[in-house]
Amino acid sequence: MSLKVAVQMDHVASINPLGDSTFALMLEAQARGHQLLHYTPDTLALRGDVVSALGQPITVADKPKGEHFELGEAARVDLSSQDVVLMRQDPPFDMNYTTLTYLLERIHPKTLVVNPPGAVRNAPEKILVTDFPELMPPTLVTRDREMIRAFRREHGNIILKPLYGNGGAGVFFLQEGDHNLASLIELFELSFREPFMVQKYLPDVRKGDKRIILIDGEPVAGLNRVPAEGEARSNMHVGGRPELSELTEREREICATIGPALKERDMIFVGIDVIGDYLTEINVTSPTGIREIKRFGGPDIAPMIWDAIERRR
Protein backbone atom coordinates (compact mmCIF):
# COMPACT_ATOMS: atom_id res chain seq x y z
CA MET A 1 0.00 0.00 0.00
CA SER A 2 1.49 3.32 -1.10
CA LEU A 3 -0.15 6.42 0.32
CA LYS A 4 0.14 10.09 -0.55
CA VAL A 5 1.02 11.78 2.74
CA ALA A 6 1.05 15.56 3.23
CA VAL A 7 2.78 16.83 6.36
CA GLN A 8 1.62 20.18 7.79
CA MET A 9 4.48 21.28 10.00
CA ASP A 10 6.86 24.05 10.97
CA HIS A 11 9.47 24.19 8.23
CA VAL A 12 11.59 21.05 8.14
CA ALA A 13 14.78 23.13 8.14
CA SER A 14 13.92 24.45 11.61
CA ILE A 15 13.50 21.12 13.41
CA ASN A 16 16.01 19.05 15.37
CA PRO A 17 15.85 15.68 13.57
CA LEU A 18 17.44 13.86 16.52
CA GLY A 19 14.42 14.49 18.76
CA ASP A 20 11.56 15.40 16.45
CA SER A 21 8.53 13.07 16.44
CA THR A 22 7.22 14.41 13.13
CA PHE A 23 10.55 13.58 11.54
CA ALA A 24 10.34 10.04 12.95
CA LEU A 25 6.89 9.65 11.38
CA MET A 26 8.22 10.90 8.04
CA LEU A 27 11.15 8.46 8.13
CA GLU A 28 8.78 5.56 8.77
CA ALA A 29 6.34 6.67 6.06
CA GLN A 30 9.18 6.89 3.54
CA ALA A 31 10.47 3.45 4.55
CA ARG A 32 7.01 2.04 3.80
CA GLY A 33 7.02 3.51 0.31
CA HIS A 34 4.60 6.36 0.98
CA GLN A 35 4.98 9.60 -0.99
CA LEU A 36 5.74 12.58 1.24
CA LEU A 37 4.66 16.18 0.65
CA HIS A 38 5.86 18.97 2.95
CA TYR A 39 4.03 22.25 3.53
CA THR A 40 3.89 24.93 6.21
CA PRO A 41 0.60 26.11 7.77
CA ASP A 42 0.88 29.66 6.39
CA THR A 43 0.40 28.35 2.82
CA LEU A 44 -2.94 26.66 3.57
CA ALA A 45 -5.80 28.21 1.55
CA LEU A 46 -9.51 27.79 0.87
CA ARG A 47 -10.94 28.89 -2.47
CA GLY A 48 -14.42 27.78 -3.34
CA ASP A 49 -14.59 24.26 -2.00
CA VAL A 50 -10.88 23.48 -2.55
CA VAL A 51 -8.46 23.33 0.38
CA SER A 52 -4.91 23.63 -0.93
CA ALA A 53 -1.36 24.25 0.22
CA LEU A 54 1.97 25.15 -1.36
CA GLY A 55 3.61 21.75 -1.11
CA GLN A 56 7.02 20.34 -1.93
CA PRO A 57 7.94 16.68 -2.37
CA ILE A 58 10.37 15.78 0.39
CA THR A 59 12.95 13.07 0.96
CA VAL A 60 14.21 12.60 4.51
CA ALA A 61 17.37 10.98 5.87
CA ASP A 62 18.32 10.06 9.42
CA LYS A 63 21.29 12.42 9.42
CA PRO A 64 22.42 15.51 11.38
CA LYS A 65 20.55 18.78 11.04
CA GLY A 66 21.17 20.37 7.68
CA GLU A 67 21.60 17.01 5.97
CA HIS A 68 18.26 15.53 7.01
CA PHE A 69 16.05 16.50 4.05
CA GLU A 70 15.80 17.38 0.37
CA LEU A 71 12.88 19.35 -1.03
CA GLY A 72 11.53 19.27 -4.57
CA GLU A 73 9.85 22.00 -6.59
CA ALA A 74 6.98 23.84 -4.88
CA ALA A 75 3.48 23.66 -6.37
CA ARG A 76 -0.01 24.34 -5.05
CA VAL A 77 -1.71 21.04 -4.25
CA ASP A 78 -5.37 20.24 -3.66
CA LEU A 79 -5.16 18.42 -0.32
CA SER A 80 -8.17 16.27 -1.15
CA SER A 81 -5.82 14.50 -3.61
CA GLN A 82 -3.81 13.22 -0.63
CA ASP A 83 -4.62 10.06 1.33
CA VAL A 84 -3.34 11.36 4.67
CA VAL A 85 -2.52 14.74 6.21
CA LEU A 86 -0.40 14.80 9.36
CA MET A 87 -1.34 17.98 11.25
CA ARG A 88 1.91 18.45 13.14
CA GLN A 89 2.71 22.15 13.52
CA ASP A 90 3.49 23.22 17.08
CA PRO A 91 1.00 25.24 19.13
CA PRO A 92 0.26 27.83 20.60
CA PHE A 93 -3.35 26.83 20.23
CA ASP A 94 -4.69 30.21 19.13
CA MET A 95 -7.25 31.44 16.60
CA ASN A 96 -4.80 30.72 13.78
CA TYR A 97 -4.53 27.10 14.91
CA THR A 98 -8.31 26.93 15.33
CA THR A 99 -8.87 28.30 11.82
CA LEU A 100 -6.53 25.68 10.35
CA THR A 101 -8.65 22.95 11.94
CA TYR A 102 -11.76 24.42 10.28
CA LEU A 103 -10.04 24.28 6.89
CA LEU A 104 -8.73 20.74 7.29
CA GLU A 105 -12.10 19.56 8.57
CA ARG A 106 -13.43 20.16 5.03
CA ILE A 107 -11.30 17.31 3.63
CA HIS A 108 -11.51 14.88 6.58
CA PRO A 109 -12.20 11.93 6.69
CA LYS A 110 -12.01 11.34 2.90
CA THR A 111 -8.46 12.53 3.36
CA LEU A 112 -7.53 11.20 6.78
CA VAL A 113 -6.25 14.02 8.99
CA VAL A 114 -4.24 12.84 12.02
CA ASN A 115 -5.37 13.70 14.62
CA PRO A 116 -8.92 14.62 13.45
CA PRO A 117 -9.10 18.43 13.19
CA GLY A 118 -12.55 18.81 14.75
CA ALA A 119 -11.59 16.62 17.70
CA VAL A 120 -8.33 18.52 18.20
CA ARG A 121 -10.14 21.86 18.10
CA ASN A 122 -12.71 20.74 20.66
CA ALA A 123 -10.20 19.07 22.97
CA PRO A 124 -7.04 21.18 23.41
CA GLU A 125 -4.62 19.70 25.93
CA LYS A 126 -5.46 21.75 29.01
CA ILE A 127 -9.23 21.58 28.36
CA LEU A 128 -9.70 17.90 27.53
CA VAL A 129 -7.91 16.95 30.74
CA THR A 130 -10.58 18.76 32.79
CA ASP A 131 -13.05 16.07 31.71
CA PHE A 132 -11.30 13.89 34.28
CA PRO A 133 -11.20 15.97 37.50
CA GLU A 134 -10.85 12.82 39.61
CA LEU A 135 -7.45 12.20 37.97
CA MET A 136 -6.12 15.76 38.23
CA PRO A 137 -4.47 17.79 40.99
CA PRO A 138 -6.63 20.63 42.37
CA THR A 139 -7.09 22.92 39.37
CA LEU A 140 -8.68 26.30 38.65
CA VAL A 141 -9.36 27.84 35.21
CA THR A 142 -10.20 31.55 35.44
CA ARG A 143 -9.11 35.18 34.99
CA ASP A 144 -10.79 36.16 38.26
CA ARG A 145 -8.11 37.62 40.54
CA GLU A 146 -9.90 36.89 43.80
CA MET A 147 -10.50 33.25 42.87
CA ILE A 148 -6.79 32.88 42.10
CA ARG A 149 -5.83 34.47 45.42
CA ALA A 150 -8.26 32.22 47.30
CA PHE A 151 -6.88 29.15 45.51
CA ARG A 152 -3.37 30.20 46.50
CA ARG A 153 -4.42 30.68 50.15
CA GLU A 154 -5.95 27.20 50.11
CA HIS A 155 -3.04 25.35 48.51
CA GLY A 156 0.09 27.41 49.25
CA ASN A 157 2.53 26.53 46.48
CA ILE A 158 0.92 26.81 43.06
CA ILE A 159 1.65 26.65 39.33
CA LEU A 160 0.28 29.39 37.07
CA LYS A 161 0.35 28.80 33.31
CA PRO A 162 -1.29 29.91 30.04
CA LEU A 163 -4.28 27.83 29.03
CA TYR A 164 -3.16 27.43 25.42
CA GLY A 165 0.64 27.45 25.67
CA ASN A 166 3.05 24.62 24.95
CA GLY A 167 6.49 23.33 25.76
CA GLY A 168 6.53 24.79 29.26
CA ALA A 169 6.49 28.39 27.97
CA GLY A 170 5.05 30.83 30.50
CA VAL A 171 4.78 28.26 33.31
CA PHE A 172 5.46 29.81 36.73
CA PHE A 173 6.00 28.19 40.13
CA LEU A 174 4.90 30.45 43.01
CA GLN A 175 5.85 29.39 46.52
CA GLU A 176 3.76 30.22 49.54
CA GLY A 177 4.77 33.68 50.69
CA ASP A 178 6.06 34.78 47.27
CA HIS A 179 4.95 38.39 46.74
CA ASN A 180 4.91 38.32 42.92
CA LEU A 181 1.41 36.86 42.39
CA ALA A 182 -0.30 40.21 41.75
CA SER A 183 2.37 41.31 39.27
CA LEU A 184 2.27 37.96 37.52
CA ILE A 185 -1.51 38.09 37.15
CA GLU A 186 -1.16 41.58 35.66
CA LEU A 187 1.41 40.24 33.18
CA PHE A 188 -0.88 37.36 32.20
CA GLU A 189 -3.82 39.75 31.78
CA LEU A 190 -1.75 41.83 29.35
CA SER A 191 -0.42 38.78 27.48
CA PHE A 192 -3.48 36.53 27.19
CA ARG A 193 -7.16 37.16 26.49
CA GLU A 194 -8.14 33.67 27.68
CA PRO A 195 -8.51 32.38 31.25
CA PHE A 196 -5.40 31.02 32.96
CA MET A 197 -4.81 27.63 34.53
CA VAL A 198 -3.79 27.45 38.19
CA GLN A 199 -2.83 24.15 39.81
CA LYS A 200 -1.62 22.97 43.16
CA TYR A 201 2.14 22.44 43.00
CA LEU A 202 3.05 18.76 43.09
CA PRO A 203 6.38 18.11 44.87
CA ASP A 204 6.57 14.79 43.02
CA VAL A 205 7.62 16.78 39.94
CA ARG A 206 11.17 16.65 41.34
CA LYS A 207 11.02 12.91 40.59
CA GLY A 208 9.85 13.64 37.08
CA ASP A 209 6.98 14.51 34.78
CA LYS A 210 6.19 11.37 32.77
CA ARG A 211 5.13 11.52 29.13
CA ILE A 212 3.08 8.44 28.23
CA ILE A 213 2.32 7.73 24.57
CA LEU A 214 -1.05 6.23 23.67
CA ILE A 215 -2.00 4.87 20.25
CA ASP A 216 -5.72 4.36 19.63
CA GLY A 217 -6.28 4.90 23.36
CA GLU A 218 -3.78 2.23 24.48
CA PRO A 219 -0.51 3.04 26.29
CA VAL A 220 2.67 1.88 24.55
CA ALA A 221 5.56 3.50 26.47
CA GLY A 222 6.52 6.11 29.06
CA LEU A 223 9.39 8.59 29.22
CA ASN A 224 10.11 10.29 32.53
CA ARG A 225 11.48 13.84 32.32
CA VAL A 226 13.34 15.03 35.41
CA PRO A 227 13.64 18.81 35.89
CA ALA A 228 17.08 20.38 35.94
CA GLU A 229 18.37 21.75 39.22
CA GLY A 230 16.66 25.07 39.99
CA GLU A 231 13.97 24.51 37.33
CA ALA A 232 10.28 23.77 37.99
CA ARG A 233 9.62 22.68 34.40
CA SER A 234 10.60 19.27 33.10
CA ASN A 235 10.33 19.90 29.34
CA MET A 236 13.41 18.58 27.58
CA HIS A 237 14.10 21.80 25.66
CA VAL A 238 14.54 23.63 29.00
CA GLY A 239 16.96 21.05 30.36
CA GLY A 240 14.73 18.20 31.54
CA ARG A 241 16.59 14.87 31.71
CA PRO A 242 14.74 12.06 29.89
CA GLU A 243 14.77 8.46 31.11
CA LEU A 244 12.76 5.44 30.02
CA SER A 245 10.24 4.45 32.68
CA GLU A 246 7.89 1.50 33.12
CA LEU A 247 4.25 2.39 33.71
CA THR A 248 3.01 2.12 37.28
CA GLU A 249 -0.32 0.60 38.26
CA ARG A 250 -1.72 4.10 38.82
CA GLU A 251 -0.54 5.26 35.39
CA ARG A 252 -2.21 2.26 33.74
CA GLU A 253 -5.37 3.11 35.65
CA ILE A 254 -5.23 6.67 34.28
CA CYS A 255 -4.75 5.37 30.73
CA ALA A 256 -7.64 2.92 31.10
CA THR A 257 -9.88 5.76 32.30
CA ILE A 258 -9.13 8.19 29.47
CA GLY A 259 -8.64 5.60 26.70
CA PRO A 260 -12.32 5.29 25.73
CA ALA A 261 -12.63 9.08 25.34
CA LEU A 262 -9.61 9.13 23.03
CA LYS A 263 -10.98 6.24 20.95
CA GLU A 264 -14.37 7.93 20.71
CA ARG A 265 -12.64 10.98 19.21
CA ASP A 266 -10.51 8.77 16.92
CA MET A 267 -7.30 10.20 18.38
CA ILE A 268 -4.53 8.04 16.92
CA PHE A 269 -1.45 9.62 18.52
CA VAL A 270 -1.71 11.16 22.00
CA GLY A 271 0.81 11.99 24.70
CA ILE A 272 -0.32 12.45 28.30
CA ASP A 273 1.65 13.99 31.16
CA VAL A 274 1.57 12.44 34.64
CA ILE A 275 3.21 13.77 37.82
CA GLY A 276 3.11 11.34 40.73
CA ASP A 277 -0.45 10.03 40.85
CA TYR A 278 -1.97 12.89 38.84
CA LEU A 279 -2.81 13.51 35.19
CA THR A 280 -1.85 17.08 34.22
CA GLU A 281 -2.24 17.28 30.42
CA ILE A 282 -3.56 15.32 27.42
CA ASN A 283 -1.53 16.38 24.37
CA VAL A 284 -3.39 15.89 21.08
CA THR A 285 -2.02 18.65 18.82
CA SER A 286 1.56 17.56 18.06
CA PRO A 287 2.67 15.07 20.74
CA THR A 288 6.41 14.44 21.09
CA GLY A 289 8.77 11.96 22.71
CA ILE A 290 8.85 9.00 20.33
CA ARG A 291 12.46 9.44 19.20
CA GLU A 292 13.68 9.75 22.78
CA ILE A 293 11.77 6.62 23.82
CA LYS A 294 13.44 4.62 21.07
CA ARG A 295 16.88 6.11 21.79
CA PHE A 296 16.64 5.10 25.45
CA GLY A 297 15.79 1.48 24.62
CA GLY A 298 12.00 1.64 24.38
CA PRO A 299 9.79 0.51 21.49
CA ASP A 300 9.86 2.09 18.05
CA ILE A 301 6.52 3.90 18.16
CA ALA A 302 6.46 5.38 14.62
CA PRO A 303 5.63 1.99 13.01
CA MET A 304 2.79 1.50 15.53
CA ILE A 305 1.31 4.86 14.56
CA TRP A 306 1.56 4.07 10.85
CA ASP A 307 -0.04 0.66 11.42
CA ALA A 308 -2.98 2.51 13.01
CA ILE A 309 -3.17 4.99 10.11
CA GLU A 310 -2.98 2.26 7.46
CA ARG A 311 -5.77 0.31 9.13
CA ARG A 312 -8.03 3.30 8.51
CA ARG A 313 -6.99 3.59 4.86
C-alpha positions, 0 to 999 in steps of 0.5 A: 500500500502506497499512500500520498502523505502531506505533512503540515508542520513548521518548516523542516529546516527548523527542526532538530531531527534527533528528537523530532517526532514528526521527523520520525513519522516521516522516516517511517512513512518513507520506509514504507514507500509512501509519498511525502509532501511537505508544507507549512501552515501559512500556505494553507488556503480555501478557495471555493470548496478546494483546500490547498497548500503550497507543497514540496515533495520531500525526501528525509534521511536520518542524518544531522541537522542540515543534511536531514532533508531534500525538497523538490519544486513547490506547487499548489496542491489540492489536499483532497488529492492526498490520502493522509494529512499529518497535522503536526505544527506546534501550538500555541493553540490560538485562533490561527490554529483553530482556523486551520482545523476548520479548513482541514475539517473540510477534507476529513475523513475522505483525506484522513487528517491525524489527529482529526481536526474537529476533535483537536479543536474541541479538545485542546490539551489543558481543556480535555484533561478537565473532563477527568477531574478525579485524575487531576491535581486541584485545578482552577481555570479563570481570569478572576483575581480573587479566585486565584488568590483564594486558591493560592491561600488554600493550597500554598505553592501553586503553578500558574500557566497559560491555558493554550501554551506549549512546551513549558512556555510561560509556566510559573511556580509560586511558593507560599509567601512569594509576593509576585502573584499580583504582578504575575496576574497583571502580566498574564492579563496583558499577554493573554485574552483567555482564562489562565490555569492554576494548579496545586504544586506537586512536589513529586515533579522533582522525581519527574513529569512522565510523558506516556504515549497512547495509540488508539487509546492504548498506552505503549511506552513512558518517558520520565522527564526530570527537571534540571536543578533550579527549574520547575519545568521538566520539558526537555528543551529547557533542560529536563533529563529524559529516562525510560520508565515503566508504567506504574499501576496508577498510570495504567489506571489513568490510561484505562480511564481516558482511553475510551474518550480518546478512541471515541474521538478517533485520536490516533497519537496522544501523549499524556503527562503524569506527575506522581499520581496525577494527570496534568495534560492530554496532548493531542495537537503535536505530541512528542517523545517518540524518538527519545523513547526509542533512543533510550531502549524503548519501542519504536513507536512510529511503526505502531502509529503508521499501522494505526493509520494504514488500518483506517486507509 
